Amino acid sequence: MATLFSKLVTSADIEGCLAIPACSLGPLPSQQGHSMNMRVHDDKGQEWTFPCLIQRNENVEPFLSVGWIEFARQRNLRIDDKVSIHEEIIKNQDTATFIRIQVERKLRVFGADIWATVKN
């Protein structure tokens, strides 16, 4: 499983949309305003469809604006939770590629910080 993208969640991510650098997800259409759906699976196997829009900002490279508000609410995401998007290749009769989303929260246990999967 390869990690395509990982970041600490901000208030803008929770209240609006998740901004992902377009280059982190491989080749995508390059024109601004192009929309698509990103289908991901969470750790429970539930499929989520996130509407995405390619946007540009003069200060950063092109990025995907990912509509994931329902997911963020159901997972009760907090600022500084870590969201990661992984590419997982499943080989059986037919080889398939899945995009998996994982959310982790930092916990302090016996004086040490650990990252635990958020499973709401």
C-alpha positions as CSV (number, residue, x, y, z in Angstrom):
1,M,0.0,0.0,0.0
2,A,1.5,3.4,-1.0
3,T,0.6,6.6,0.7
4,L,-0.4,9.2,-1.9
5,F,-1.2,12.1,0.4
6,S,-1.1,12.8,4.1
7,K,-1.8,16.0,6.1
8,L,-2.9,17.4,9.5
9,V,-6.5,18.5,9.3
10,T,-7.2,22.3,9.6
11,S,-10.4,24.1,10.4
12,A,-10.7,25.0,6.7
13,D,-10.6,21.3,5.9
14,I,-13.4,20.5,8.4
15,E,-15.6,23.5,7.6
16,G,-15.2,23.6,3.8
17,C,-13.3,21.2,1.7
18,L,-10.1,19.2,1.9
19,A,-7.3,20.7,-0.3
20,I,-5.0,18.1,-1.9
21,P,-2.1,19.0,-4.1
22,A,-3.1,17.7,-7.6
23,C,0.4,16.2,-8.2
24,S,0.0,13.8,-5.3
25,L,-2.7,11.8,-7.0
26,G,-1.0,11.2,-10.3
27,P,-2.0,12.5,-13.7
28,L,-5.2,14.5,-13.6
29,P,-6.9,16.8,-16.1
30,S,-5.0,20.0,-16.0
31,Q,-7.7,22.6,-16.7
32,Q,-9.0,24.7,-13.8
33,G,-12.6,24.0,-13.0
34,H,-12.6,20.4,-14.2
35,S,-14.7,18.3,-11.9
36,M,-14.6,14.6,-11.1
37,N,-15.6,12.2,-8.4
38,M,-13.1,10.4,-6.2
39,R,-14.3,7.1,-4.8
40,V,-12.5,6.0,-1.7
41,H,-13.0,3.2,0.9
42,D,-12.6,3.8,4.6
43,D,-11.2,1.3,7.2
44,K,-14.7,-0.3,7.5
45,G,-14.9,-1.0,3.8
46,Q,-17.6,1.7,3.3
47,E,-17.3,3.4,-0.1
48,W,-17.5,7.2,-0.1
49,T,-17.7,9.4,-3.2
50,F,-16.1,12.8,-2.8
51,P,-16.8,15.5,-5.5
52,C,-13.6,17.1,-6.6
53,L,-12.8,20.3,-8.4
54,I,-9.4,21.3,-9.8
55,Q,-8.5,24.8,-8.6
56,R,-5.6,27.1,-8.9
57,N,-4.3,29.7,-6.6
58,E,-1.5,32.2,-7.4
59,N,0.4,31.1,-4.3
60,V,0.3,27.3,-4.8
61,E,0.2,24.7,-7.5
62,P,-3.1,23.2,-8.8
63,F,-5.0,21.4,-6.1
64,L,-8.1,19.3,-5.7
65,S,-10.9,20.8,-3.7
66,V,-12.5,17.7,-2.2
67,G,-16.1,17.8,-0.9
68,W,-16.0,15.6,2.1
69,I,-18.1,17.4,4.7
70,E,-20.4,14.4,5.4
71,F,-17.4,12.2,5.9
72,A,-15.8,14.8,8.2
73,R,-19.0,15.1,10.3
74,Q,-19.6,11.3,10.6
75,R,-16.0,10.8,11.7
76,N,-16.2,13.8,14.1
77,L,-12.9,15.1,12.7
78,R,-10.9,17.6,14.8
79,I,-8.1,20.0,14.0
80,D,-4.8,18.2,13.9
81,D,-6.2,14.8,13.1
82,K,-4.2,13.2,10.4
83,V,-5.9,12.2,7.1
84,S,-4.0,9.9,4.7
85,I,-5.0,8.7,1.2
86,H,-3.5,5.4,0.2
87,E,-3.4,3.4,-3.1
88,E,-4.0,-0.2,-2.4
89,I,-3.5,-2.9,-5.1
90,I,-5.5,-6.0,-4.6
91,K,-4.4,-9.0,-6.5
92,N,-6.7,-12.0,-6.9
93,Q,-8.5,-13.1,-10.0
94,D,-8.5,-9.5,-11.3
95,T,-6.0,-7.0,-10.1
96,A,-7.8,-3.9,-8.8
97,T,-6.6,-0.6,-7.4
98,F,-8.5,1.0,-4.5
99,I,-8.1,4.3,-2.9
100,R,-8.3,4.1,0.8
101,I,-8.8,7.0,3.3
102,Q,-7.6,6.8,6.8
103,V,-8.0,9.2,9.7
104,E,-5.9,9.1,12.8
105,R,-5.9,11.1,16.0
106,K,-2.9,11.6,18.2
107,L,-3.3,10.2,21.7
108,R,-1.0,10.5,24.7
109,V,-0.6,7.1,26.4
110,F,1.8,6.7,29.4
111,G,3.6,9.8,28.4
112,A,4.1,8.8,24.7
113,D,2.2,10.1,21.7
114,I,0.6,7.5,19.4
115,W,-1.6,7.8,16.4
116,A,-4.9,5.8,16.6
117,T,-7.3,5.2,13.8
118,V,-10.6,7.2,14.2
119,K,-13.5,4.8,13.8
120,N,-16.8,6.6,14.4
